[in-house]
Amino acid sequence: MIELIHVDAGYGEKKVLKDITFRLPKGKITSIIGPNGCGKTTLLRVAARQLPVQSGAVIAAGRPVGSYRRKEFARFAALMPQVRDIPSISVEGLVSHGRFPYLGFSRKMRPTDREKVREAMELTEVFQWAQREVRELSGGERQRVYLAMVLAQDTEVVFLDEPTTYLDLRHQFELLELIEMLHQRGKTVVMVLHDLAHALRYSHHVVLMEQGRILAEQKPKTLLQSGKIDRVFGVTSHWVQEGDSYYFTKAKLQTKERSGEQ
């Protein structure tokens, strides 16, 4: 699958990731969590070959990622970034971009390509907007269109950076259920999430980051019981057995009473 070996990475002279060693579990949903600025998105971009390493190695399916041709890697892994430009293009046109790694020099869509595009739009419920301009859609609607483009790419690995951004609560659950469906189809999914309850509920494996390093990577319930999430985020975690759900409250500050001091 994908493995990072003693990776340092960042932007310019700024080092964000520090000695990261991590193997992505094949066929599982993995969530990367941690405080703002800890390196979650940087880790995702490195694993998706969007950011070169400063040192160390990234291996994909037994090969250095640098040995892949661009289209070849795009048939292996797809990335949906959190921040991106909004092009002047129809919904169907944007989703069709997901098929480019499979097209020849003519870039003509074959019937199989069109079927993949249609299936992706139907799964994400954006087919009714097929001829609308992407710029006309709300933030949440655009998020679903970009996910459809990733689905049309039909890769073994799917990287998602904050996929629930801009979505209301109902559509967040719908999207997470769609991600579960991808897992059931054999996809390996890696996502950065800010919502801890979502990360624990919908993941098989959770990576906890702090200050550019991986502090822990475990099954959700094991990680929760370790107390590391509470310490890193300054919260108190709660697990509700009925429904296997999680919620978090702000941790109470521990104060020591000191008598005899003025």
Backbone as CSV, one residue per row, in Angstrom:
resi,resn,N_x,N_y,N_z,CA_x,CA_y,CA_z,C_x,C_y,C_z
1,MET,0.857,-1.178,0.000,0.000,0.000,0.000,0.899,1.236,0.000
2,ILE,0.677,2.194,0.909,1.501,3.407,0.983,2.184,3.459,2.339
3,GLU,3.489,3.725,2.310,4.283,3.742,3.536,5.210,4.957,3.527
4,LEU,5.252,5.671,4.636,6.197,6.763,4.826,7.290,6.273,5.766
5,ILE,8.540,6.516,5.389,9.670,6.004,6.161,10.571,7.176,6.548
6,HIS,10.591,7.517,7.835,11.439,8.590,8.390,11.346,9.863,7.540
7,VAL,10.129,10.305,7.311,9.881,11.445,6.428,9.919,12.766,7.191
8,ASP,10.684,13.696,6.660,10.607,15.104,7.033,10.040,15.840,5.823
9,ALA,9.123,16.774,6.058,8.534,17.507,4.936,8.002,18.840,5.439
10,GLY,7.859,19.775,4.513,7.330,21.085,4.873,7.289,21.982,3.659
11,TYR,7.404,23.275,3.896,7.263,24.268,2.850,8.456,25.211,2.907
12,GLY,9.266,25.217,1.834,10.487,26.006,1.869,11.430,25.472,2.942
13,GLU,11.904,26.360,3.790,12.796,25.934,4.863,12.036,25.510,6.119
14,LYS,10.730,25.695,6.112,9.924,25.335,7.274,9.631,23.839,7.285
15,LYS,10.038,23.173,8.355,9.783,21.747,8.496,8.497,21.571,9.297
16,VAL,7.530,20.852,8.701,6.247,20.610,9.355,6.184,19.185,9.903
17,LEU,6.554,18.208,9.068,6.582,16.812,9.492,7.989,16.445,9.941
18,LYS,8.062,15.730,11.050,9.360,15.413,11.640,9.472,13.912,11.907
19,ASP,10.283,13.260,11.095,10.598,11.840,11.265,9.336,10.990,11.343
20,ILE,8.494,11.115,10.304,7.234,10.376,10.253,7.458,8.994,9.629
21,THR,7.101,7.964,10.359,7.074,6.606,9.820,5.666,6.064,10.023
22,PHE,5.039,5.659,8.909,3.617,5.341,8.958,3.251,4.456,7.778
23,ARG,2.515,3.390,8.032,2.037,2.528,6.959,0.518,2.596,6.911
24,LEU,0.001,2.902,5.744,-1.439,3.044,5.563,-2.100,1.669,5.519
25,PRO,-3.047,1.380,6.412,-3.719,0.078,6.389,-4.551,-0.098,5.117
26,LYS,-4.311,-1.179,4.408,-4.999,-1.426,3.145,-6.459,-1.801,3.385
27,GLY,-7.347,-1.222,2.574,-8.756,-1.574,2.629,-9.486,-1.069,3.850
28,LYS,-8.921,-0.108,4.561,-9.523,0.432,5.776,-9.804,1.919,5.610
29,ILE,-10.622,2.451,6.517,-10.827,3.892,6.617,-9.944,4.410,7.742
30,THR,-9.010,5.281,7.393,-8.097,5.866,8.371,-8.374,7.355,8.483
31,SER,-8.515,7.851,9.715,-8.683,9.286,9.946,-7.436,9.843,10.625
32,ILE,-7.022,11.017,10.164,-5.888,11.726,10.764,-6.455,12.890,11.560
33,ILE,-6.159,12.921,12.861,-6.688,13.969,13.734,-5.542,14.660,14.466
34,GLY,-5.835,15.826,14.999,-4.843,16.583,15.763,-5.192,18.052,15.766
35,PRO,-4.566,18.831,16.638,-4.854,20.271,16.712,-4.482,20.989,15.422
36,ASN,-5.020,22.175,15.241,-4.671,22.988,14.079,-3.160,23.192,14.013
37,GLY,-2.614,23.062,12.799,-1.194,23.322,12.604,-0.268,22.176,12.961
38,CYS,-0.818,21.012,13.271,0.038,19.894,13.689,0.611,19.119,12.512
39,GLY,0.129,19.375,11.283,0.699,18.713,10.112,-0.202,17.701,9.433
40,LYS,-1.505,17.703,9.754,-2.418,16.699,9.192,-2.484,16.789,7.664
41,THR,-2.758,17.983,7.156,-2.882,18.150,5.712,-1.545,17.910,5.026
42,THR,-0.469,18.323,5.646,0.864,18.088,5.076,1.123,16.594,4.949
43,LEU,0.768,15.818,5.964,0.922,14.368,5.912,0.098,13.782,4.766
44,LEU,-1.125,14.257,4.620,-1.991,13.772,3.545,-1.387,14.095,2.183
45,ARG,-0.890,15.295,2.010,-0.326,15.717,0.725,0.935,14.937,0.377
46,VAL,1.753,14.644,1.372,2.957,13.849,1.126,2.576,12.443,0.685
47,ALA,1.623,11.826,1.389,1.202,10.463,1.046,0.568,10.409,-0.333
48,ALA,-0.083,11.511,-0.744,-0.746,11.567,-2.043,0.167,12.072,-3.156
49,ARG,1.439,12.214,-2.877,2.447,12.663,-3.840,2.206,14.085,-4.342
50,GLN,1.593,14.913,-3.522,1.357,16.304,-3.871,2.427,17.228,-3.293
51,LEU,3.248,16.703,-2.398,4.288,17.501,-1.754,5.530,16.635,-1.619
52,PRO,6.681,17.081,-2.139,7.901,16.276,-2.027,8.431,16.268,-0.598
53,VAL,9.143,15.215,-0.266,9.723,15.114,1.072,11.067,15.847,1.105
54,GLN,11.442,16.321,2.289,12.763,16.907,2.485,13.787,15.822,2.763
55,SER,13.342,14.757,3.415,14.179,13.581,3.640,13.268,12.399,3.915
56,GLY,13.812,11.186,3.791,13.014,9.997,3.985,12.460,9.492,2.664
57,ALA,11.506,8.577,2.727,10.979,7.949,1.516,9.488,7.694,1.648
58,VAL,8.803,7.750,0.504,7.388,7.384,0.416,7.278,6.251,-0.597
59,ILE,6.716,5.125,-0.154,6.603,3.933,-0.981,5.125,3.653,-1.241
60,ALA,4.772,3.401,-2.490,3.391,3.074,-2.870,3.387,1.753,-3.612
61,ALA,2.687,0.761,-3.067,2.599,-0.568,-3.678,3.979,-1.128,-3.996
62,GLY,4.907,-0.916,-3.062,6.243,-1.475,-3.195,7.207,-0.675,-4.026
63,ARG,6.778,0.505,-4.529,7.631,1.339,-5.370,7.740,2.751,-4.817
64,PRO,8.923,3.400,-4.960,9.020,4.818,-4.590,8.015,5.625,-5.401
65,VAL,7.323,6.570,-4.743,6.290,7.318,-5.472,6.871,8.091,-6.645
66,GLY,8.144,8.470,-6.555,8.772,9.206,-7.643,8.953,8.387,-8.909
67,SER,8.840,7.060,-8.805,9.009,6.202,-9.980,7.738,6.105,-10.814
68,TYR,6.629,6.615,-10.278,5.362,6.571,-11.008,5.281,7.728,-12.002
69,ARG,4.781,7.446,-13.187,4.385,8.534,-14.082,3.138,9.197,-13.520
70,ARG,2.896,10.434,-13.914,1.807,11.206,-13.318,0.459,10.508,-13.479
71,LYS,0.136,10.086,-14.715,-1.147,9.429,-14.952,-1.217,8.083,-14.247
72,GLU,-0.088,7.397,-14.177,-0.062,6.086,-13.532,-0.423,6.208,-12.054
73,PHE,0.147,7.207,-11.383,-0.167,7.381,-9.964,-1.605,7.870,-9.794
74,ALA,-2.092,8.669,-10.748,-3.464,9.175,-10.673,-4.490,8.067,-10.866
75,ARG,-4.073,6.934,-11.429,-4.966,5.780,-11.505,-4.904,4.932,-10.232
76,PHE,-3.913,5.227,-9.389,-3.732,4.492,-8.134,-4.340,5.234,-6.944
77,ALA,-4.194,6.551,-6.903,-4.662,7.342,-5.756,-5.243,8.663,-6.217
78,ALA,-6.309,9.097,-5.526,-6.972,10.372,-5.824,-7.016,11.214,-4.558
79,LEU,-6.927,12.523,-4.721,-6.951,13.457,-3.599,-8.042,14.482,-3.791
80,MET,-8.872,14.696,-2.766,-9.816,15.796,-2.743,-9.315,16.803,-1.713
81,PRO,-8.691,17.910,-2.153,-8.161,18.889,-1.202,-9.264,19.709,-0.557
82,GLN,-8.921,20.357,0.544,-9.906,21.204,1.226,-10.050,22.545,0.526
83,VAL,-8.944,23.111,0.067,-8.939,24.437,-0.561,-8.598,24.262,-2.033
84,ARG,-9.389,24.878,-2.915,-9.160,24.757,-4.347,-9.867,25.902,-5.067
85,ASP,-9.455,26.156,-6.296,-10.111,27.164,-7.119,-11.473,26.640,-7.577
86,ILE,-12.377,27.572,-7.878,-13.687,27.196,-8.389,-13.709,27.502,-9.882
87,PRO,-13.622,26.492,-10.737,-13.530,26.736,-12.175,-14.871,27.113,-12.779
88,SER,-14.811,27.755,-13.934,-16.021,28.062,-14.701,-16.285,26.881,-15.629
89,ILE,-17.035,25.908,-15.123,-17.261,24.668,-15.834,-18.556,24.038,-15.321
90,SER,-19.164,23.208,-16.131,-20.388,22.540,-15.686,-20.050,21.433,-14.691
91,VAL,-21.061,21.014,-13.930,-20.865,19.932,-12.960,-20.395,18.669,-13.672
92,GLU,-21.062,18.316,-14.767,-20.671,17.112,-15.494,-19.255,17.229,-16.051
93,GLY,-18.901,18.432,-16.504,-17.555,18.647,-17.022,-16.498,18.455,-15.956
94,LEU,-16.771,18.974,-14.744,-15.794,18.833,-13.665,-15.661,17.371,-13.239
95,VAL,-16.788,16.690,-13.074,-16.732,15.285,-12.671,-15.989,14.466,-13.732
96,SER,-16.146,14.832,-14.991,-15.469,14.120,-16.073,-13.961,14.232,-15.989
97,HIS,-13.454,15.275,-15.332,-12.005,15.413,-15.148,-11.424,14.211,-14.412
98,GLY,-12.244,13.553,-13.607,-11.758,12.384,-12.902,-11.342,11.247,-13.820
99,ARG,-11.777,11.265,-15.064,-11.452,10.190,-16.013,-10.208,10.488,-16.836
100,PHE,-9.616,11.667,-16.714,-8.471,12.046,-17.541,-7.296,11.067,-17.441
101,PRO,-6.997,10.496,-16.256,-5.865,9.552,-16.206,-6.052,8.329,-17.083
102,TYR,-7.267,8.069,-17.536,-7.558,6.875,-18.326,-7.688,7.169,-19.819
103,LEU,-7.665,8.457,-20.199,-7.898,8.832,-21.589,-6.595,8.842,-22.374
104,GLY,-6.725,8.607,-23.691,-5.570,8.655,-24.574,-5.270,10.077,-25.015
105,PHE,-4.422,10.196,-26.051,-4.003,11.520,-26.517,-5.183,12.342,-27.020
106,SER,-6.191,11.686,-27.550,-7.348,12.410,-28.075,-8.231,12.968,-26.969
107,ARG,-8.078,12.396,-25.771,-8.896,12.778,-24.607,-10.389,12.609,-24.863
108,LYS,-10.746,11.695,-25.717,-12.149,11.418,-25.974,-12.677,10.412,-24.969
109,MET,-13.841,10.726,-24.404,-14.465,9.844,-23.427,-15.067,8.637,-24.131
110,ARG,-14.779,7.448,-23.599,-15.385,6.225,-24.092,-16.677,5.960,-23.313
111,PRO,-17.515,5.050,-23.796,-18.744,4.726,-23.060,-18.476,4.309,-21.615
112,THR,-17.400,3.564,-21.391,-17.085,3.156,-20.014,-16.748,4.358,-19.143
113,ASP,-16.075,5.365,-19.715,-15.749,6.581,-18.964,-17.019,7.351,-18.610
114,ARG,-17.927,7.456,-19.569,-19.178,8.181,-19.321,-20.026,7.474,-18.260
115,GLU,-19.964,6.168,-18.260,-20.714,5.406,-17.262,-20.143,5.646,-15.871
116,LYS,-18.813,5.717,-15.753,-18.180,6.003,-14.462,-18.577,7.389,-13.960
117,VAL,-18.634,8.356,-14.864,-19.022,9.721,-14.499,-20.464,9.742,-14.029
118,ARG,-21.338,9.095,-14.771,-22.751,9.065,-14.392,-22.941,8.380,-13.034
119,GLU,-22.269,7.255,-12.835,-22.390,6.532,-11.568,-21.924,7.401,-10.397
120,ALA,-20.802,8.123,-10.582,-20.284,8.980,-9.517,-21.264,10.103,-9.186
121,MET,-21.877,10.687,-10.211,-22.834,11.765,-9.972,-24.091,11.252,-9.287
122,GLU,-24.518,10.047,-9.637,-25.711,9.491,-8.998,-25.440,9.131,-7.543
123,LEU,-24.272,8.566,-7.262,-23.934,8.181,-5.891,-23.874,9.394,-4.966
124,THR,-23.384,10.501,-5.477,-23.245,11.717,-4.672,-24.453,12.642,-4.789
125,GLU,-25.438,12.217,-5.566,-26.683,12.967,-5.739,-26.462,14.358,-6.332
126,VAL,-25.569,14.435,-7.326,-25.349,15.707,-8.017,-25.788,15.625,-9.486
127,PHE,-26.357,14.493,-9.884,-26.718,14.316,-11.293,-27.729,15.364,-11.750
128,GLN,-28.599,15.788,-10.836,-29.624,16.777,-11.210,-29.015,18.140,-11.536
129,TRP,-27.756,18.345,-11.178,-27.073,19.613,-11.467,-26.100,19.476,-12.633
130,ALA,-26.171,18.398,-13.390,-25.146,18.058,-14.376,-24.781,19.222,-15.293
131,GLN,-25.761,20.017,-15.728,-25.499,21.094,-16.690,-25.339,22.457,-16.022
132,ARG,-25.424,22.501,-14.700,-25.253,23.783,-13.996,-23.776,24.131,-13.860
133,GLU,-23.487,25.421,-13.765,-22.122,25.873,-13.525,-21.744,25.588,-12.066
134,VAL,-20.554,25.098,-11.872,-20.076,24.802,-10.513,-20.108,26.055,-9.653
135,ARG,-19.825,27.209,-10.241,-19.785,28.465,-9.484,-21.159,28.887,-8.978
136,GLU,-22.210,28.336,-9.564,-23.565,28.682,-9.140,-23.983,27.919,-7.881
137,LEU,-23.238,26.899,-7.501,-23.632,26.033,-6.400,-23.164,26.588,-5.060
138,SER,-23.811,26.137,-4.002,-23.380,26.499,-2.653,-22.101,25.735,-2.310
139,GLY,-21.467,26.117,-1.210,-20.245,25.447,-0.789,-20.451,23.960,-0.561
140,GLY,-21.557,23.614,0.096,-21.839,22.211,0.360,-22.119,21.426,-0.899
141,GLU,-22.817,22.053,-1.856,-23.107,21.387,-3.126,-21.821,21.158,-3.915
142,ARG,-20.953,22.162,-3.919,-19.674,22.005,-4.620,-18.849,20.883,-4.001
143,GLN,-18.912,20.758,-2.662,-18.157,19.698,-2.002,-18.568,18.331,-2.525
144,ARG,-19.841,18.139,-2.729,-20.335,16.862,-3.239,-19.906,16.651,-4.692
145,VAL,-19.830,17.733,-5.473,-19.379,17.619,-6.863,-17.909,17.206,-6.921
146,TYR,-17.092,17.806,-6.070,-15.668,17.435,-6.053,-15.485,15.989,-5.601
147,LEU,-16.312,15.535,-4.682,-16.248,14.132,-4.273,-16.637,13.233,-5.446
148,ALA,-17.631,13.659,-6.214,-18.026,12.883,-7.393,-16.868,12.774,-8.381
149,MET,-16.098,13.836,-8.544,-14.945,13.796,-9.445,-13.924,12.775,-8.957
150,VAL,-13.695,12.734,-7.633,-12.769,11.765,-7.056,-13.279,10.341,-7.265
151,LEU,-14.583,10.143,-7.086,-15.165,8.813,-7.281,-15.042,8.375,-8.735
152,ALA,-15.227,9.312,-9.664,-15.101,8.982,-11.085,-13.678,8.564,-11.436
153,GLN,-12.716,9.021,-10.667,-11.318,8.656,-10.911,-11.068,7.174,-10.620
154,ASP,-11.911,6.597,-9.756,-11.954,5.151,-9.534,-10.575,4.576,-9.185
155,THR,-9.999,5.072,-8.103,-8.670,4.651,-7.672,-8.752,3.663,-6.517
156,GLU,-7.643,2.999,-6.261,-7.573,2.074,-5.136,-7.546,2.825,-3.813
157,VAL,-6.892,4.002,-3.798,-6.735,4.807,-2.590,-7.409,6.155,-2.798
158,VAL,-8.127,6.627,-1.782,-8.803,7.927,-1.840,-8.363,8.753,-0.638
159,PHE,-7.794,9.927,-0.904,-7.392,10.868,0.139,-8.406,12.012,0.191
160,LEU,-8.909,12.306,1.376,-9.912,13.353,1.550,-9.460,14.321,2.643
161,ASP,-9.319,15.598,2.298,-8.912,16.603,3.274,-10.142,17.379,3.726
162,GLU,-10.602,17.105,4.938,-11.788,17.741,5.504,-12.993,17.616,4.561
163,PRO,-13.412,16.400,4.240,-14.506,16.228,3.268,-15.850,16.763,3.730
164,THR,-16.071,16.937,5.035,-17.365,17.416,5.517,-17.445,18.939,5.591
165,THR,-16.380,19.626,5.160,-16.397,21.085,5.154,-17.558,21.611,4.317
166,TYR,-18.232,22.628,4.811,-19.357,23.309,4.148,-20.664,22.512,4.185
167,LEU,-20.656,21.295,4.707,-21.870,20.490,4.705,-22.638,20.670,6.006
168,ASP,-23.967,20.747,5.909,-24.768,20.765,7.122,-24.753,19.361,7.727
169,LEU,-25.337,19.232,8.920,-25.196,17.997,9.676,-25.747,16.790,8.918
170,ARG,-26.909,16.963,8.299,-27.511,15.841,7.575,-26.623,15.379,6.439
171,HIS,-26.074,16.338,5.671,-25.232,15.970,4.546,-23.861,15.464,4.995
172,GLN,-23.420,15.871,6.182,-22.192,15.282,6.724,-22.359,13.776,6.912
173,PHE,-23.481,13.393,7.531,-23.729,11.968,7.748,-23.890,11.225,6.420
174,GLU,-24.548,11.856,5.458,-24.725,11.216,4.160,-23.374,10.979,3.487
175,LEU,-22.476,11.966,3.569,-21.167,11.815,2.960,-20.342,10.744,3.667
176,LEU,-20.396,10.713,4.996,-19.657,9.705,5.742,-20.187,8.302,5.458
177,GLU,-21.482,8.196,5.255,-22.051,6.898,4.875,-21.591,6.501,3.473
178,LEU,-21.407,7.478,2.601,-20.875,7.207,1.274,-19.430,6.710,1.372
179,ILE,-18.671,7.301,2.284,-17.292,6.851,2.501,-17.272,5.407,3.008
180,GLU,-18.216,5.070,3.871,-18.330,3.676,4.312,-18.629,2.748,3.130
181,MET,-19.443,3.218,2.206,-19.757,2.425,1.032,-18.505,2.196,0.182
182,LEU,-17.641,3.207,0.080,-16.386,3.049,-0.655,-15.536,1.950,-0.038
183,HIS,-15.486,1.931,1.298,-14.744,0.873,1.986,-15.321,-0.494,1.652
184,GLN,-16.637,-0.585,1.632,-17.281,-1.858,1.320,-16.965,-2.319,-0.104
185,ARG,-16.622,-1.362,-0.966,-16.229,-1.704,-2.340,-14.737,-1.990,-2.459
186,GLY,-14.033,-2.021,-1.336,-12.625,-2.380,-1.338,-11.657,-1.220,-1.408
187,LYS,-12.159,0.020,-1.350,-11.275,1.176,-1.406,-10.566,1.389,-0.069
188,THR,-9.364,1.933,-0.146,-8.638,2.403,1.034,-8.861,3.901,1.135
189,VAL,-9.377,4.369,2.263,-9.737,5.777,2.420,-8.923,6.392,3.557
190,VAL,-8.339,7.549,3.286,-7.615,8.303,4.308,-8.191,9.706,4.331
191,MET,-8.634,10.152,5.505,-9.234,11.479,5.570,-8.741,12.261,6.780
192,VAL,-8.583,13.548,6.578,-8.311,14.472,7.675,-9.654,14.981,8.168
193,LEU,-9.887,14.875,9.482,-11.142,15.328,10.071,-10.874,16.154,11.317
194,HIS,-11.641,17.235,11.469,-11.607,18.011,12.707,-12.610,17.478,13.718
195,ASP,-13.691,16.892,13.233,-14.730,16.397,14.126,-14.285,15.063,14.722
196,LEU,-13.921,15.067,16.004,-13.399,13.870,16.646,-14.436,12.754,16.703
197,ALA,-15.686,13.111,16.972,-16.735,12.095,17.059,-16.907,11.377,15.723
198,HIS,-16.869,12.126,14.619,-16.967,11.511,13.295,-15.760,10.600,13.043
199,ALA,-14.575,11.081,13.390,-13.361,10.307,13.154,-13.407,8.970,13.886
200,LEU,-13.842,8.987,15.129,-13.895,7.762,15.926,-15.017,6.840,15.474
201,ARG,-16.127,7.409,15.061,-17.293,6.608,14.694,-17.125,5.923,13.333
202,TYR,-16.496,6.603,12.378,-16.492,6.097,11.015,-15.151,5.517,10.572
203,SER,-14.173,5.431,11.446,-12.853,4.956,11.058,-12.546,3.590,11.659
204,HIS,-11.677,2.866,10.963,-11.140,1.621,11.504,-9.805,1.877,12.203
205,HIS,-9.146,2.954,11.800,-7.801,3.260,12.285,-7.704,4.778,12.422
206,VAL,-7.130,5.256,13.515,-7.019,6.693,13.750,-5.563,7.042,14.036
207,VAL,-5.092,8.078,13.364,-3.732,8.593,13.568,-3.842,9.926,14.302
208,LEU,-3.233,10.009,15.475,-3.248,11.231,16.276,-1.912,11.937,16.126
209,MET,-1.972,13.196,15.683,-0.743,13.971,15.473,-0.628,15.100,16.489
210,GLU,0.614,15.467,16.770,0.903,16.591,17.644,2.252,17.162,17.258
211,GLN,2.274,18.462,16.920,3.505,19.183,16.610,4.360,18.470,15.562
212,GLY,3.730,18.060,14.476,4.465,17.497,13.356,4.879,16.055,13.492
213,ARG,4.437,15.398,14.539,4.805,13.997,14.757,3.546,13.166,14.984
214,ILE,3.666,11.862,14.757,2.580,10.947,15.065,2.719,10.514,16.514
215,LEU,1.733,10.891,17.311,1.752,10.562,18.734,1.230,9.149,18.970
216,ALA,0.238,8.732,18.175,-0.333,7.392,18.328,-1.104,7.039,17.071
217,GLU,-1.198,5.758,16.767,-2.068,5.260,15.693,-2.636,3.931,16.158
218,GLN,-3.957,3.921,16.366,-4.618,2.772,16.967,-6.064,2.673,16.471
219,LYS,-6.732,1.601,16.867,-8.159,1.505,16.644,-8.850,2.586,17.466
220,PRO,-10.001,3.105,16.990,-10.643,4.244,17.657,-10.858,4.070,19.157
221,LYS,-11.467,2.968,19.568,-11.781,2.803,20.978,-10.522,2.657,21.829
222,THR,-9.509,1.972,21.294,-8.240,1.818,22.019,-7.574,3.164,22.227
223,LEU,-7.579,3.986,21.167,-6.980,5.312,21.268,-7.744,6.177,22.258
224,LEU,-9.061,6.094,22.221,-9.876,6.879,23.145,-9.563,6.502,24.591
225,GLN,-9.465,5.215,24.852,-9.232,4.741,26.214,-7.828,5.065,26.719
226,SER,-6.909,5.348,25.811,-5.540,5.682,26.227,-5.444,7.045,26.898
227,GLY,-6.438,7.917,26.669,-6.424,9.260,27.248,-5.611,10.267,26.455
228,LYS,-4.988,9.829,25.352,-4.119,10.740,24.590,-4.925,11.812,23.855
229,ILE,-6.108,11.455,23.364,-6.943,12.458,22.701,-7.327,13.546,23.694
230,ASP,-7.726,13.156,24.903,-8.115,14.129,25.922,-6.963,15.083,26.219
231,ARG,-5.752,14.533,26.344,-4.604,15.370,26.704,-4.268,16.344,25.577
232,VAL,-4.237,15.862,24.346,-3.833,16.701,23.219,-4.835,17.820,22.957
233,PHE,-6.136,17.517,23.075,-7.166,18.496,22.752,-7.702,19.248,23.970
234,GLY,-7.336,18.811,25.174,-7.864,19.467,26.370,-9.345,19.256,26.541
235,VAL,-9.793,18.004,26.305,-11.212,17.676,26.417,-11.386,16.460,27.317
236,THR,-12.640,16.191,27.641,-12.992,14.946,28.310,-13.870,14.149,27.358
237,SER,-13.450,12.948,27.041,-14.156,12.135,26.058,-15.177,11.235,26.730
238,HIS,-16.232,10.934,25.978,-17.307,10.078,26.480,-17.706,9.117,25.368
239,TRP,-17.871,7.856,25.714,-18.324,6.853,24.765,-19.679,6.332,25.211
240,VAL,-20.632,6.348,24.305,-21.973,5.850,24.587,-22.116,4.493,23.922
241,GLN,-22.239,3.452,24.727,-22.265,2.105,24.182,-23.433,1.905,23.229
242,GLU,-24.596,2.422,23.610,-25.768,2.310,22.736,-25.558,3.185,21.507
243,GLY,-25.445,2.560,20.357,-25.185,3.292,19.127,-23.714,3.480,18.837
244,ASP,-22.845,3.042,19.762,-21.397,3.163,19.594,-21.016,4.574,19.143
245,SER,-21.430,5.573,19.936,-21.188,6.968,19.579,-20.276,7.643,20.601
246,TYR,-19.753,8.806,20.214,-18.793,9.526,21.041,-19.211,10.984,21.128
247,TYR,-18.864,11.617,22.256,-18.981,13.070,22.334,-17.916,13.578,23.297
248,PHE,-17.671,14.888,23.230,-16.564,15.471,23.991,-17.038,16.726,24.702
249,THR,-16.510,16.931,25.900,-16.784,18.143,26.654,-15.458,18.797,27.021
250,LYS,-15.516,20.075,27.290,-14.307,20.800,27.669,-13.802,20.292,29.010
251,ALA,-12.508,19.997,29.061,-11.932,19.491,30.308,-11.930,20.577,31.361
252,LYS,-12.196,20.190,32.590,-12.149,21.133,33.694,-10.707,21.348,34.120
253,LEU,-10.389,22.602,34.381,-9.037,22.910,34.831,-8.835,22.388,36.244
254,GLN,-7.693,21.753,36.441,-7.357,21.243,37.761,-6.587,22.325,38.513
255,THR,-7.109,22.775,39.640,-6.446,23.821,40.426,-6.090,23.281,41.796
256,LYS,-4.968,23.716,42.270,-4.523,23.322,43.604,-4.777,24.472,44.581
257,GLU,-5.426,24.131,45.705,-5.673,25.152,46.704,-4.392,25.382,47.491
258,ARG,-4.058,26.642,47.613,-2.848,26.984,48.368,-3.252,27.918,49.500
259,SER,-3.146,27.452,50.693,-3.519,28.253,51.861,-2.299,28.982,52.412
260,GLY,-2.598,30.055,53.090,-1.532,30.793,53.745,-0.771,31.701,52.802
261,GLU,-1.231,31.840,51.529,-0.552,32.714,50.587,-1.376,33.973,50.386
262,GLN,-0.698,35.043,50.179,-1.391,36.320,49.994,-1.382,36.672,48.498
